[in-house]
């Protein structure tokens, strides 16, 4: 039986703050970008002295938010960013909005003045509660003498499970701010944030089979995605069906010899007389944002009968004004489920026509 190692550390004397930071590490936050100030001193002390956290100092708050955003994107893990009170956290807003729409687990920790001093003329004091309300997955007030660990867990669940995005912890702090205390510390078990299993109900299976079999022109459009070899392999299997056109962008991180990789160039080679032949009956969208304005305009003016949207975030987003089904599941899981349906291969050459036009326009 292994012995649990106990370390002696010096941290803030505000017990709720030290508990809060320790809980954040249990949910995978191992890096924090700090924008120095005075009111956030207890937070920075607790963060800097924590054995499981690497601290990075970026003085300018707007730069700090994007620095943390980039780290979280590359690490595929929550990264914290901490600031002082007042307008400081407003400078994080562009980074927060980007994290919201990109699906990145940015953890904003803002120091605040005590609630009784808000709107009473105290310096560096604004209404901070709810400031990111329209672009945040969850927000929590953390108190310096008491940390609600269940609320912290709920926030990280929403940041890290299916619909990934930023969370905000607002932390009112009273003076004195620089007090410290010696503390025995030992590493606690990490939380595992597990994705839920996806399965299709019997009625969904039958409906999807009927739609698929009655759609001779099928298009799979891939938006922004992380590299995913499993998804690529599954799409390769589907691309053998000549009725399926697979369109990808550079940000999709996908490539296949039967797929269309330069969407705008290919669209430029389709004449007005041919447009209807290249419009899909069934549109399946994977991943997040599509960059090409031209494909958006093309599809919005198309007579799409069915649009299957795949992804956890923004399930009601109707980019092409034809949304009929929203599947809140990862792209790889969905395509795998689609292959398991053993759908009928259609004799249509819709996919081949798209690829041939892509090939021809390059000459």
VOGU-3710 file (C-alpha; in Angstrom, 3 decimals, decimal comma):
1> xxxxxxxxxx> 0,000/0,000/0,000  1,507/3,332/-1,097  1,881/6,119/1,424  0,145/9,419/0,657  2,740/12,168/0,506  1,970/15,244/2,591  3,604/18,551/1,675  3,919/21,699/3,743  2,964/24,800/1,777  2,308/28,445/2,553
11> xxxxxxxxxx> -0,906/29,755/1,049  -3,517/32,484/1,534  -5,174/32,608/4,927  -8,586/32,885/3,253  -9,666/29,253/3,548  -12,389/29,396/0,909  -9,862/30,546/-1,683  -7,289/27,841/-1,001  -10,058/25,206/-1,098  -11,386/26,647/-4,353
21> xxxxxxxxxx> -8,012/26,570/-6,115  -7,395/23,019/-4,904  -10,778/21,962/-6,307  -9,941/23,533/-9,666  -6,820/21,375/-9,945  -8,933/18,269/-9,297  -10,830/19,118/-12,475  -7,667/19,391/-14,548  -6,733/23,080/-14,279  -2,932/22,927/-14,130
31> xxxxxxxxxx> -2,022/26,244/-15,772  -3,128/29,746/-14,801  -2,335/33,039/-16,516  -2,184/35,818/-13,921  -2,753/39,519/-14,525  -1,268/41,165/-11,401  -3,326/43,457/-9,222  -4,069/44,087/-5,580  -7,568/42,748/-4,974  -6,678/39,394/-6,551
41> xxxxxxxxxx> -3,633/38,912/-4,262  -5,207/36,027/-2,248  -5,976/34,194/-5,485  -2,489/34,673/-6,874  -0,895/33,563/-3,609  -2,987/30,378/-3,562  -2,320/29,708/-7,252  1,403/30,424/-7,188  2,016/28,287/-4,097  -0,045/25,326/-5,289
51> xxxxxxxxxx> 2,197/22,354/-6,146  0,046/21,281/-9,122  -0,207/24,651/-10,892  2,147/26,399/-13,285  1,658/30,172/-13,225  2,321/32,498/-16,142  2,271/36,286/-15,714  0,752/38,421/-18,489  0,139/41,968/-17,304  -2,280/43,123/-19,999
61> xxxxxxxxxx> -5,664/41,486/-19,389  -6,796/41,307/-23,013  -3,537/39,624/-24,025  -3,749/37,356/-20,968  -7,177/36,035/-21,965  -6,023/35,107/-25,467  -2,788/33,628/-24,128  -4,802/31,363/-21,813  -7,244/30,629/-24,646  -4,426/29,393/-26,871
71> xxxxxxxxxx> -3,015/27,234/-24,094  -6,399/25,631/-23,401  -6,906/24,995/-27,105  -3,562/23,245/-27,462  -3,598/21,384/-24,137  -7,226/20,260/-24,520  -7,614/21,101/-20,843  -9,014/23,933/-18,710  -6,658/26,878/-18,294  -7,303/29,622/-15,762
81> xxxxxxxxxx> -6,945/33,356/-16,129  -7,141/35,574/-13,041  -7,548/39,344/-12,714  -8,189/42,068/-10,204  -11,565/43,794/-9,732  -13,338/46,425/-11,787  -12,867/46,929/-15,492  -10,039/44,366/-15,612  -12,404/41,471/-16,275  -14,109/43,399/-19,081
91> xxxxxxxxxx> -10,796/43,235/-20,954  -11,119/39,435/-20,839  -14,426/39,583/-22,703  -13,114/39,180/-26,282  -11,273/36,033/-25,169  -14,340/34,748/-23,317  -16,567/35,248/-26,374  -14,032/33,459/-28,566  -13,850/30,570/-26,088  -17,648/30,354/-26,079
101> xxxxxxxxxx> -17,976/29,999/-29,833  -14,833/27,907/-30,282  -15,748/25,498/-27,476  -12,642/26,062/-25,331  -12,588/25,527/-21,517  -11,323/28,925/-20,367  -11,630/29,401/-16,600  -12,049/33,067/-15,639  -11,376/33,959/-11,999  -12,135/37,579/-11,172
111> xxxxxxxxxx> -11,456/39,192/-7,826  -14,257/41,506/-6,696  -14,959/44,076/-4,011  -17,336/42,997/-1,223  -20,930/43,172/-2,438  -21,813/45,970/0,004  -19,402/48,298/-1,827  -20,681/47,697/-5,352  -22,169/50,914/-6,829  -21,170/52,895/-3,725
121> xxxxxxxxxx> -18,218/54,827/-5,093  -15,402/52,471/-4,153  -12,457/52,395/-6,571  -12,106/49,635/-9,186  -15,657/48,482/-8,487  -18,315/47,584/-11,046  -21,181/45,075/-11,172  -19,229/41,901/-11,947  -21,838/39,222/-11,297  -23,304/38,059/-14,587
131> xxxxxxxxxx> -21,042/40,245/-16,713  -20,397/37,403/-19,205  -23,931/36,025/-19,015  -24,502/35,743/-22,766  -21,185/34,042/-23,520  -20,521/31,673/-20,642  -21,397/28,074/-19,828  -21,749/28,709/-16,087  -20,936/31,300/-13,432  -20,380/30,913/-9,715
141> xxxxxxxxxx> -19,706/33,265/-6,803  -16,956/31,904/-4,558  -16,728/33,275/-1,006  -13,412/33,796/0,724  -14,414/31,886/3,851  -16,482/29,149/2,203  -16,146/27,341/-1,112  -19,161/25,374/-2,346  -17,314/22,450/-3,954  -20,506/21,124/-5,557
151> xxxxxxxxxx> -20,984/24,396/-7,420  -17,367/24,262/-8,559  -17,917/20,711/-9,794  -21,096/21,724/-11,619  -19,217/24,532/-13,376  -16,424/22,238/-14,543  -18,950/19,606/-15,625  -20,482/22,172/-17,959  -17,069/23,389/-19,129  -15,633/19,959/-19,885
161> xxxxxxxxxx> -18,469/17,608/-20,789  -20,243/17,513/-24,141  -20,834/21,236/-24,749  -17,400/22,606/-23,886  -16,914/26,289/-23,115  -15,759/28,986/-20,672  -16,830/29,352/-17,039  -16,601/32,306/-14,666  -15,862/32,371/-10,949  -16,405/35,771/-9,320
171> xxxxxxxxxx> -14,744/36,139/-5,936  -15,499/39,019/-3,519  -12,487/39,627/-1,247  -12,087/41,748/1,874  -8,942/43,410/3,213  -6,380/42,543/4,425  -5,459/40,707/1,241  -1,913/39,484/1,736  -2,242/37,257/4,797  -0,763/33,764/4,556
181> xxxxxxxxxx> -0,832/30,574/6,589  1,137/27,337/6,674  -0,864/24,349/5,532  -0,414/20,609/5,129  -1,333/19,617/1,588  -1,811/16,299/-0,136  -2,967/15,561/-3,634  -6,609/14,517/-3,896  -8,124/12,173/-6,501  -8,919/13,751/-9,841
191> xxxxxxxxxx> -12,457/13,972/-11,169  -13,203/12,194/-14,441  -15,557/14,046/-16,744  -16,985/11,284/-18,913  -18,863/11,741/-22,161  -22,286/10,107/-22,270  -22,804/7,153/-24,598  -24,743/7,782/-27,796  -27,293/5,456/-29,294  -30,136/5,837/-31,750
201> xxxxxxxxxx> -33,678/4,909/-30,761  -35,489/2,400/-32,978  -37,799/5,056/-34,420  -34,782/7,262/-35,228  -33,079/4,386/-37,030  -36,103/3,764/-39,233  -36,574/7,457/-39,964  -32,893/7,896/-40,858  -32,938/4,853/-43,136  -35,982/6,198/-44,960
211> xxxxxxxxxx> -34,456/9,658/-45,399  -31,109/8,216/-46,498  -32,638/5,832/-49,027  -34,777/8,605/-50,500  -31,907/11,071/-50,826  -29,884/10,430/-53,996  -27,829/13,594/-53,394  -26,095/13,518/-50,012  -23,513/16,031/-48,781  -21,330/15,849/-45,667
221> xxxxxxxxxx> -19,899/19,285/-44,852  -17,113/19,375/-42,248  -16,369/22,519/-40,243  -13,697/23,150/-37,641  -12,531/19,927/-35,998  -9,569/18,644/-34,037  -7,402/16,026/-35,693  -9,325/12,754/-35,483  -7,913/9,673/-37,292  -10,949/7,597/-36,284
231> xxxxxxxxxx> -13,326/10,078/-37,924  -11,185/10,162/-41,066  -11,282/6,363/-41,343  -15,067/6,308/-40,963  -15,570/9,057/-43,548  -13,290/7,133/-45,912  -15,693/4,201/-45,640  -18,639/6,431/-46,518  -16,847/8,071/-49,447  -16,973/4,816/-51,396
241> xxxxxxxxxx> -20,643/5,622/-51,953  -20,821/7,735/-55,133  -23,999/9,473/-53,939  -22,104/11,171/-51,092  -20,104/14,376/-51,558  -17,714/15,120/-48,679  -16,545/18,729/-48,405  -13,830/19,798/-45,954  -11,922/22,978/-45,102  -8,354/23,309/-43,847
251> xxxxxxxxxx> -9,718/23,907/-40,353  -11,449/20,518/-40,505  -8,057/18,802/-40,140  -9,297/16,117/-42,535  -8,056/14,980/-45,915  -9,202/12,229/-48,273  -8,588/11,490/-51,942  -12,310/11,326/-52,745  -13,180/14,560/-50,937  -13,472/18,194/-52,007
261> xxxxxxxxxx> -10,822/20,248/-50,211  -11,088/23,653/-51,886  -14,777/24,420/-51,659  -14,756/27,952/-53,093  -12,670/26,977/-56,101  -14,988/24,073/-56,899  -18,113/26,218/-56,528  -16,578/28,730/-58,931  -16,564/25,982/-61,568  -20,302/25,282/-61,332
271> xxxxxxxxxx> -22,358/27,159/-63,914  -25,779/28,676/-63,227  -27,351/25,999/-65,390  -25,765/23,253/-63,268  -26,500/24,584/-59,799  -29,523/22,366/-59,157  -27,509/19,240/-60,006  -24,992/20,077/-57,261  -27,527/20,918/-54,547  -27,955/18,201/-51,888
281> xxxxxxxxxx> -31,211/16,605/-50,803  -29,653/15,563/-47,492  -27,073/17,790/-45,797  -25,049/16,449/-42,863  -22,861/18,971/-41,037  -20,021/17,948/-38,723  -17,821/20,148/-36,553  -18,178/23,823/-35,725  -17,861/26,966/-37,831  -17,581/26,938/-41,625
291> xxxxxxxxxx> -15,291/29,650/-43,004  -16,456/29,713/-46,638  -19,106/32,359/-47,237  -19,688/30,960/-50,713  -20,814/27,514/-49,510  -23,109/29,146/-46,966  -24,739/31,234/-49,698  -24,935/28,203/-52,000  -26,639/26,003/-49,420  -28,965/28,716/-48,153
301> xxxxxxxxxx> -30,306/29,109/-51,672  -30,552/25,343/-52,212  -33,700/23,226/-51,897  -32,391/21,051/-49,047  -35,027/18,580/-47,895  -33,229/17,424/-44,717  -30,374/18,812/-42,630  -28,796/16,627/-39,952  -26,729/18,798/-37,641  -24,146/16,912/-35,557
311> xxxxxxxxxx> -22,509/18,362/-32,445  -23,091/19,160/-28,787  -22,785/22,950/-28,910  -25,585/25,232/-30,099  -28,004/22,403/-31,019  -30,595/24,816/-32,448  -28,142/26,638/-34,715  -29,741/26,745/-38,183  -26,941/28,061/-40,396  -28,503/26,900/-43,684
321> xxxxxxxxxx> -32,162/27,533/-42,806  -33,049/23,875/-43,338  -32,430/22,294/-39,921  -34,577/19,203/-39,392  -32,594/17,053/-36,921  -29,989/17,969/-34,303  -27,867/15,101/-32,985  -26,000/16,106/-29,817  -23,066/13,762/-30,251  -19,461/13,846/-31,432
331> xxxxxxxxxx> -18,759/13,610/-35,171  -16,908/10,308/-34,934  -19,651/8,692/-32,838  -22,329/9,836/-35,268  -20,575/8,589/-38,409  -19,866/5,298/-36,644  -23,568/4,976/-35,788  -24,415/5,814/-39,395  -22,161/3,031/-40,675  -23,728/0,597/-38,212
341> xxxxxxxxxx> -27,102/1,186/-39,846  -25,799/-0,640/-42,957  -27,618/1,834/-45,186  -28,468/1,078/-48,788  -25,903/2,256/-51,333  -27,484/4,593/-53,879  -26,564/4,473/-57,565  -26,482/8,274/-57,812  -23,228/9,883/-59,004  -23,746/13,095/-56,968
351> xxxxxxxxxx> -20,555/12,655/-54,952  -18,557/11,683/-58,025  -19,782/14,808/-59,836  -18,542/17,048/-57,012  -15,143/15,372/-56,959  -14,856/15,428/-60,755  -15,621/19,145/-60,824  -13,039/19,711/-58,080  -10,483/17,807/-60,163  -11,386/19,538/-63,430
361> xxx> -11,236/23,066/-62,019  -7,627/22,487/-60,913  -6,455/21,932/-64,472
//
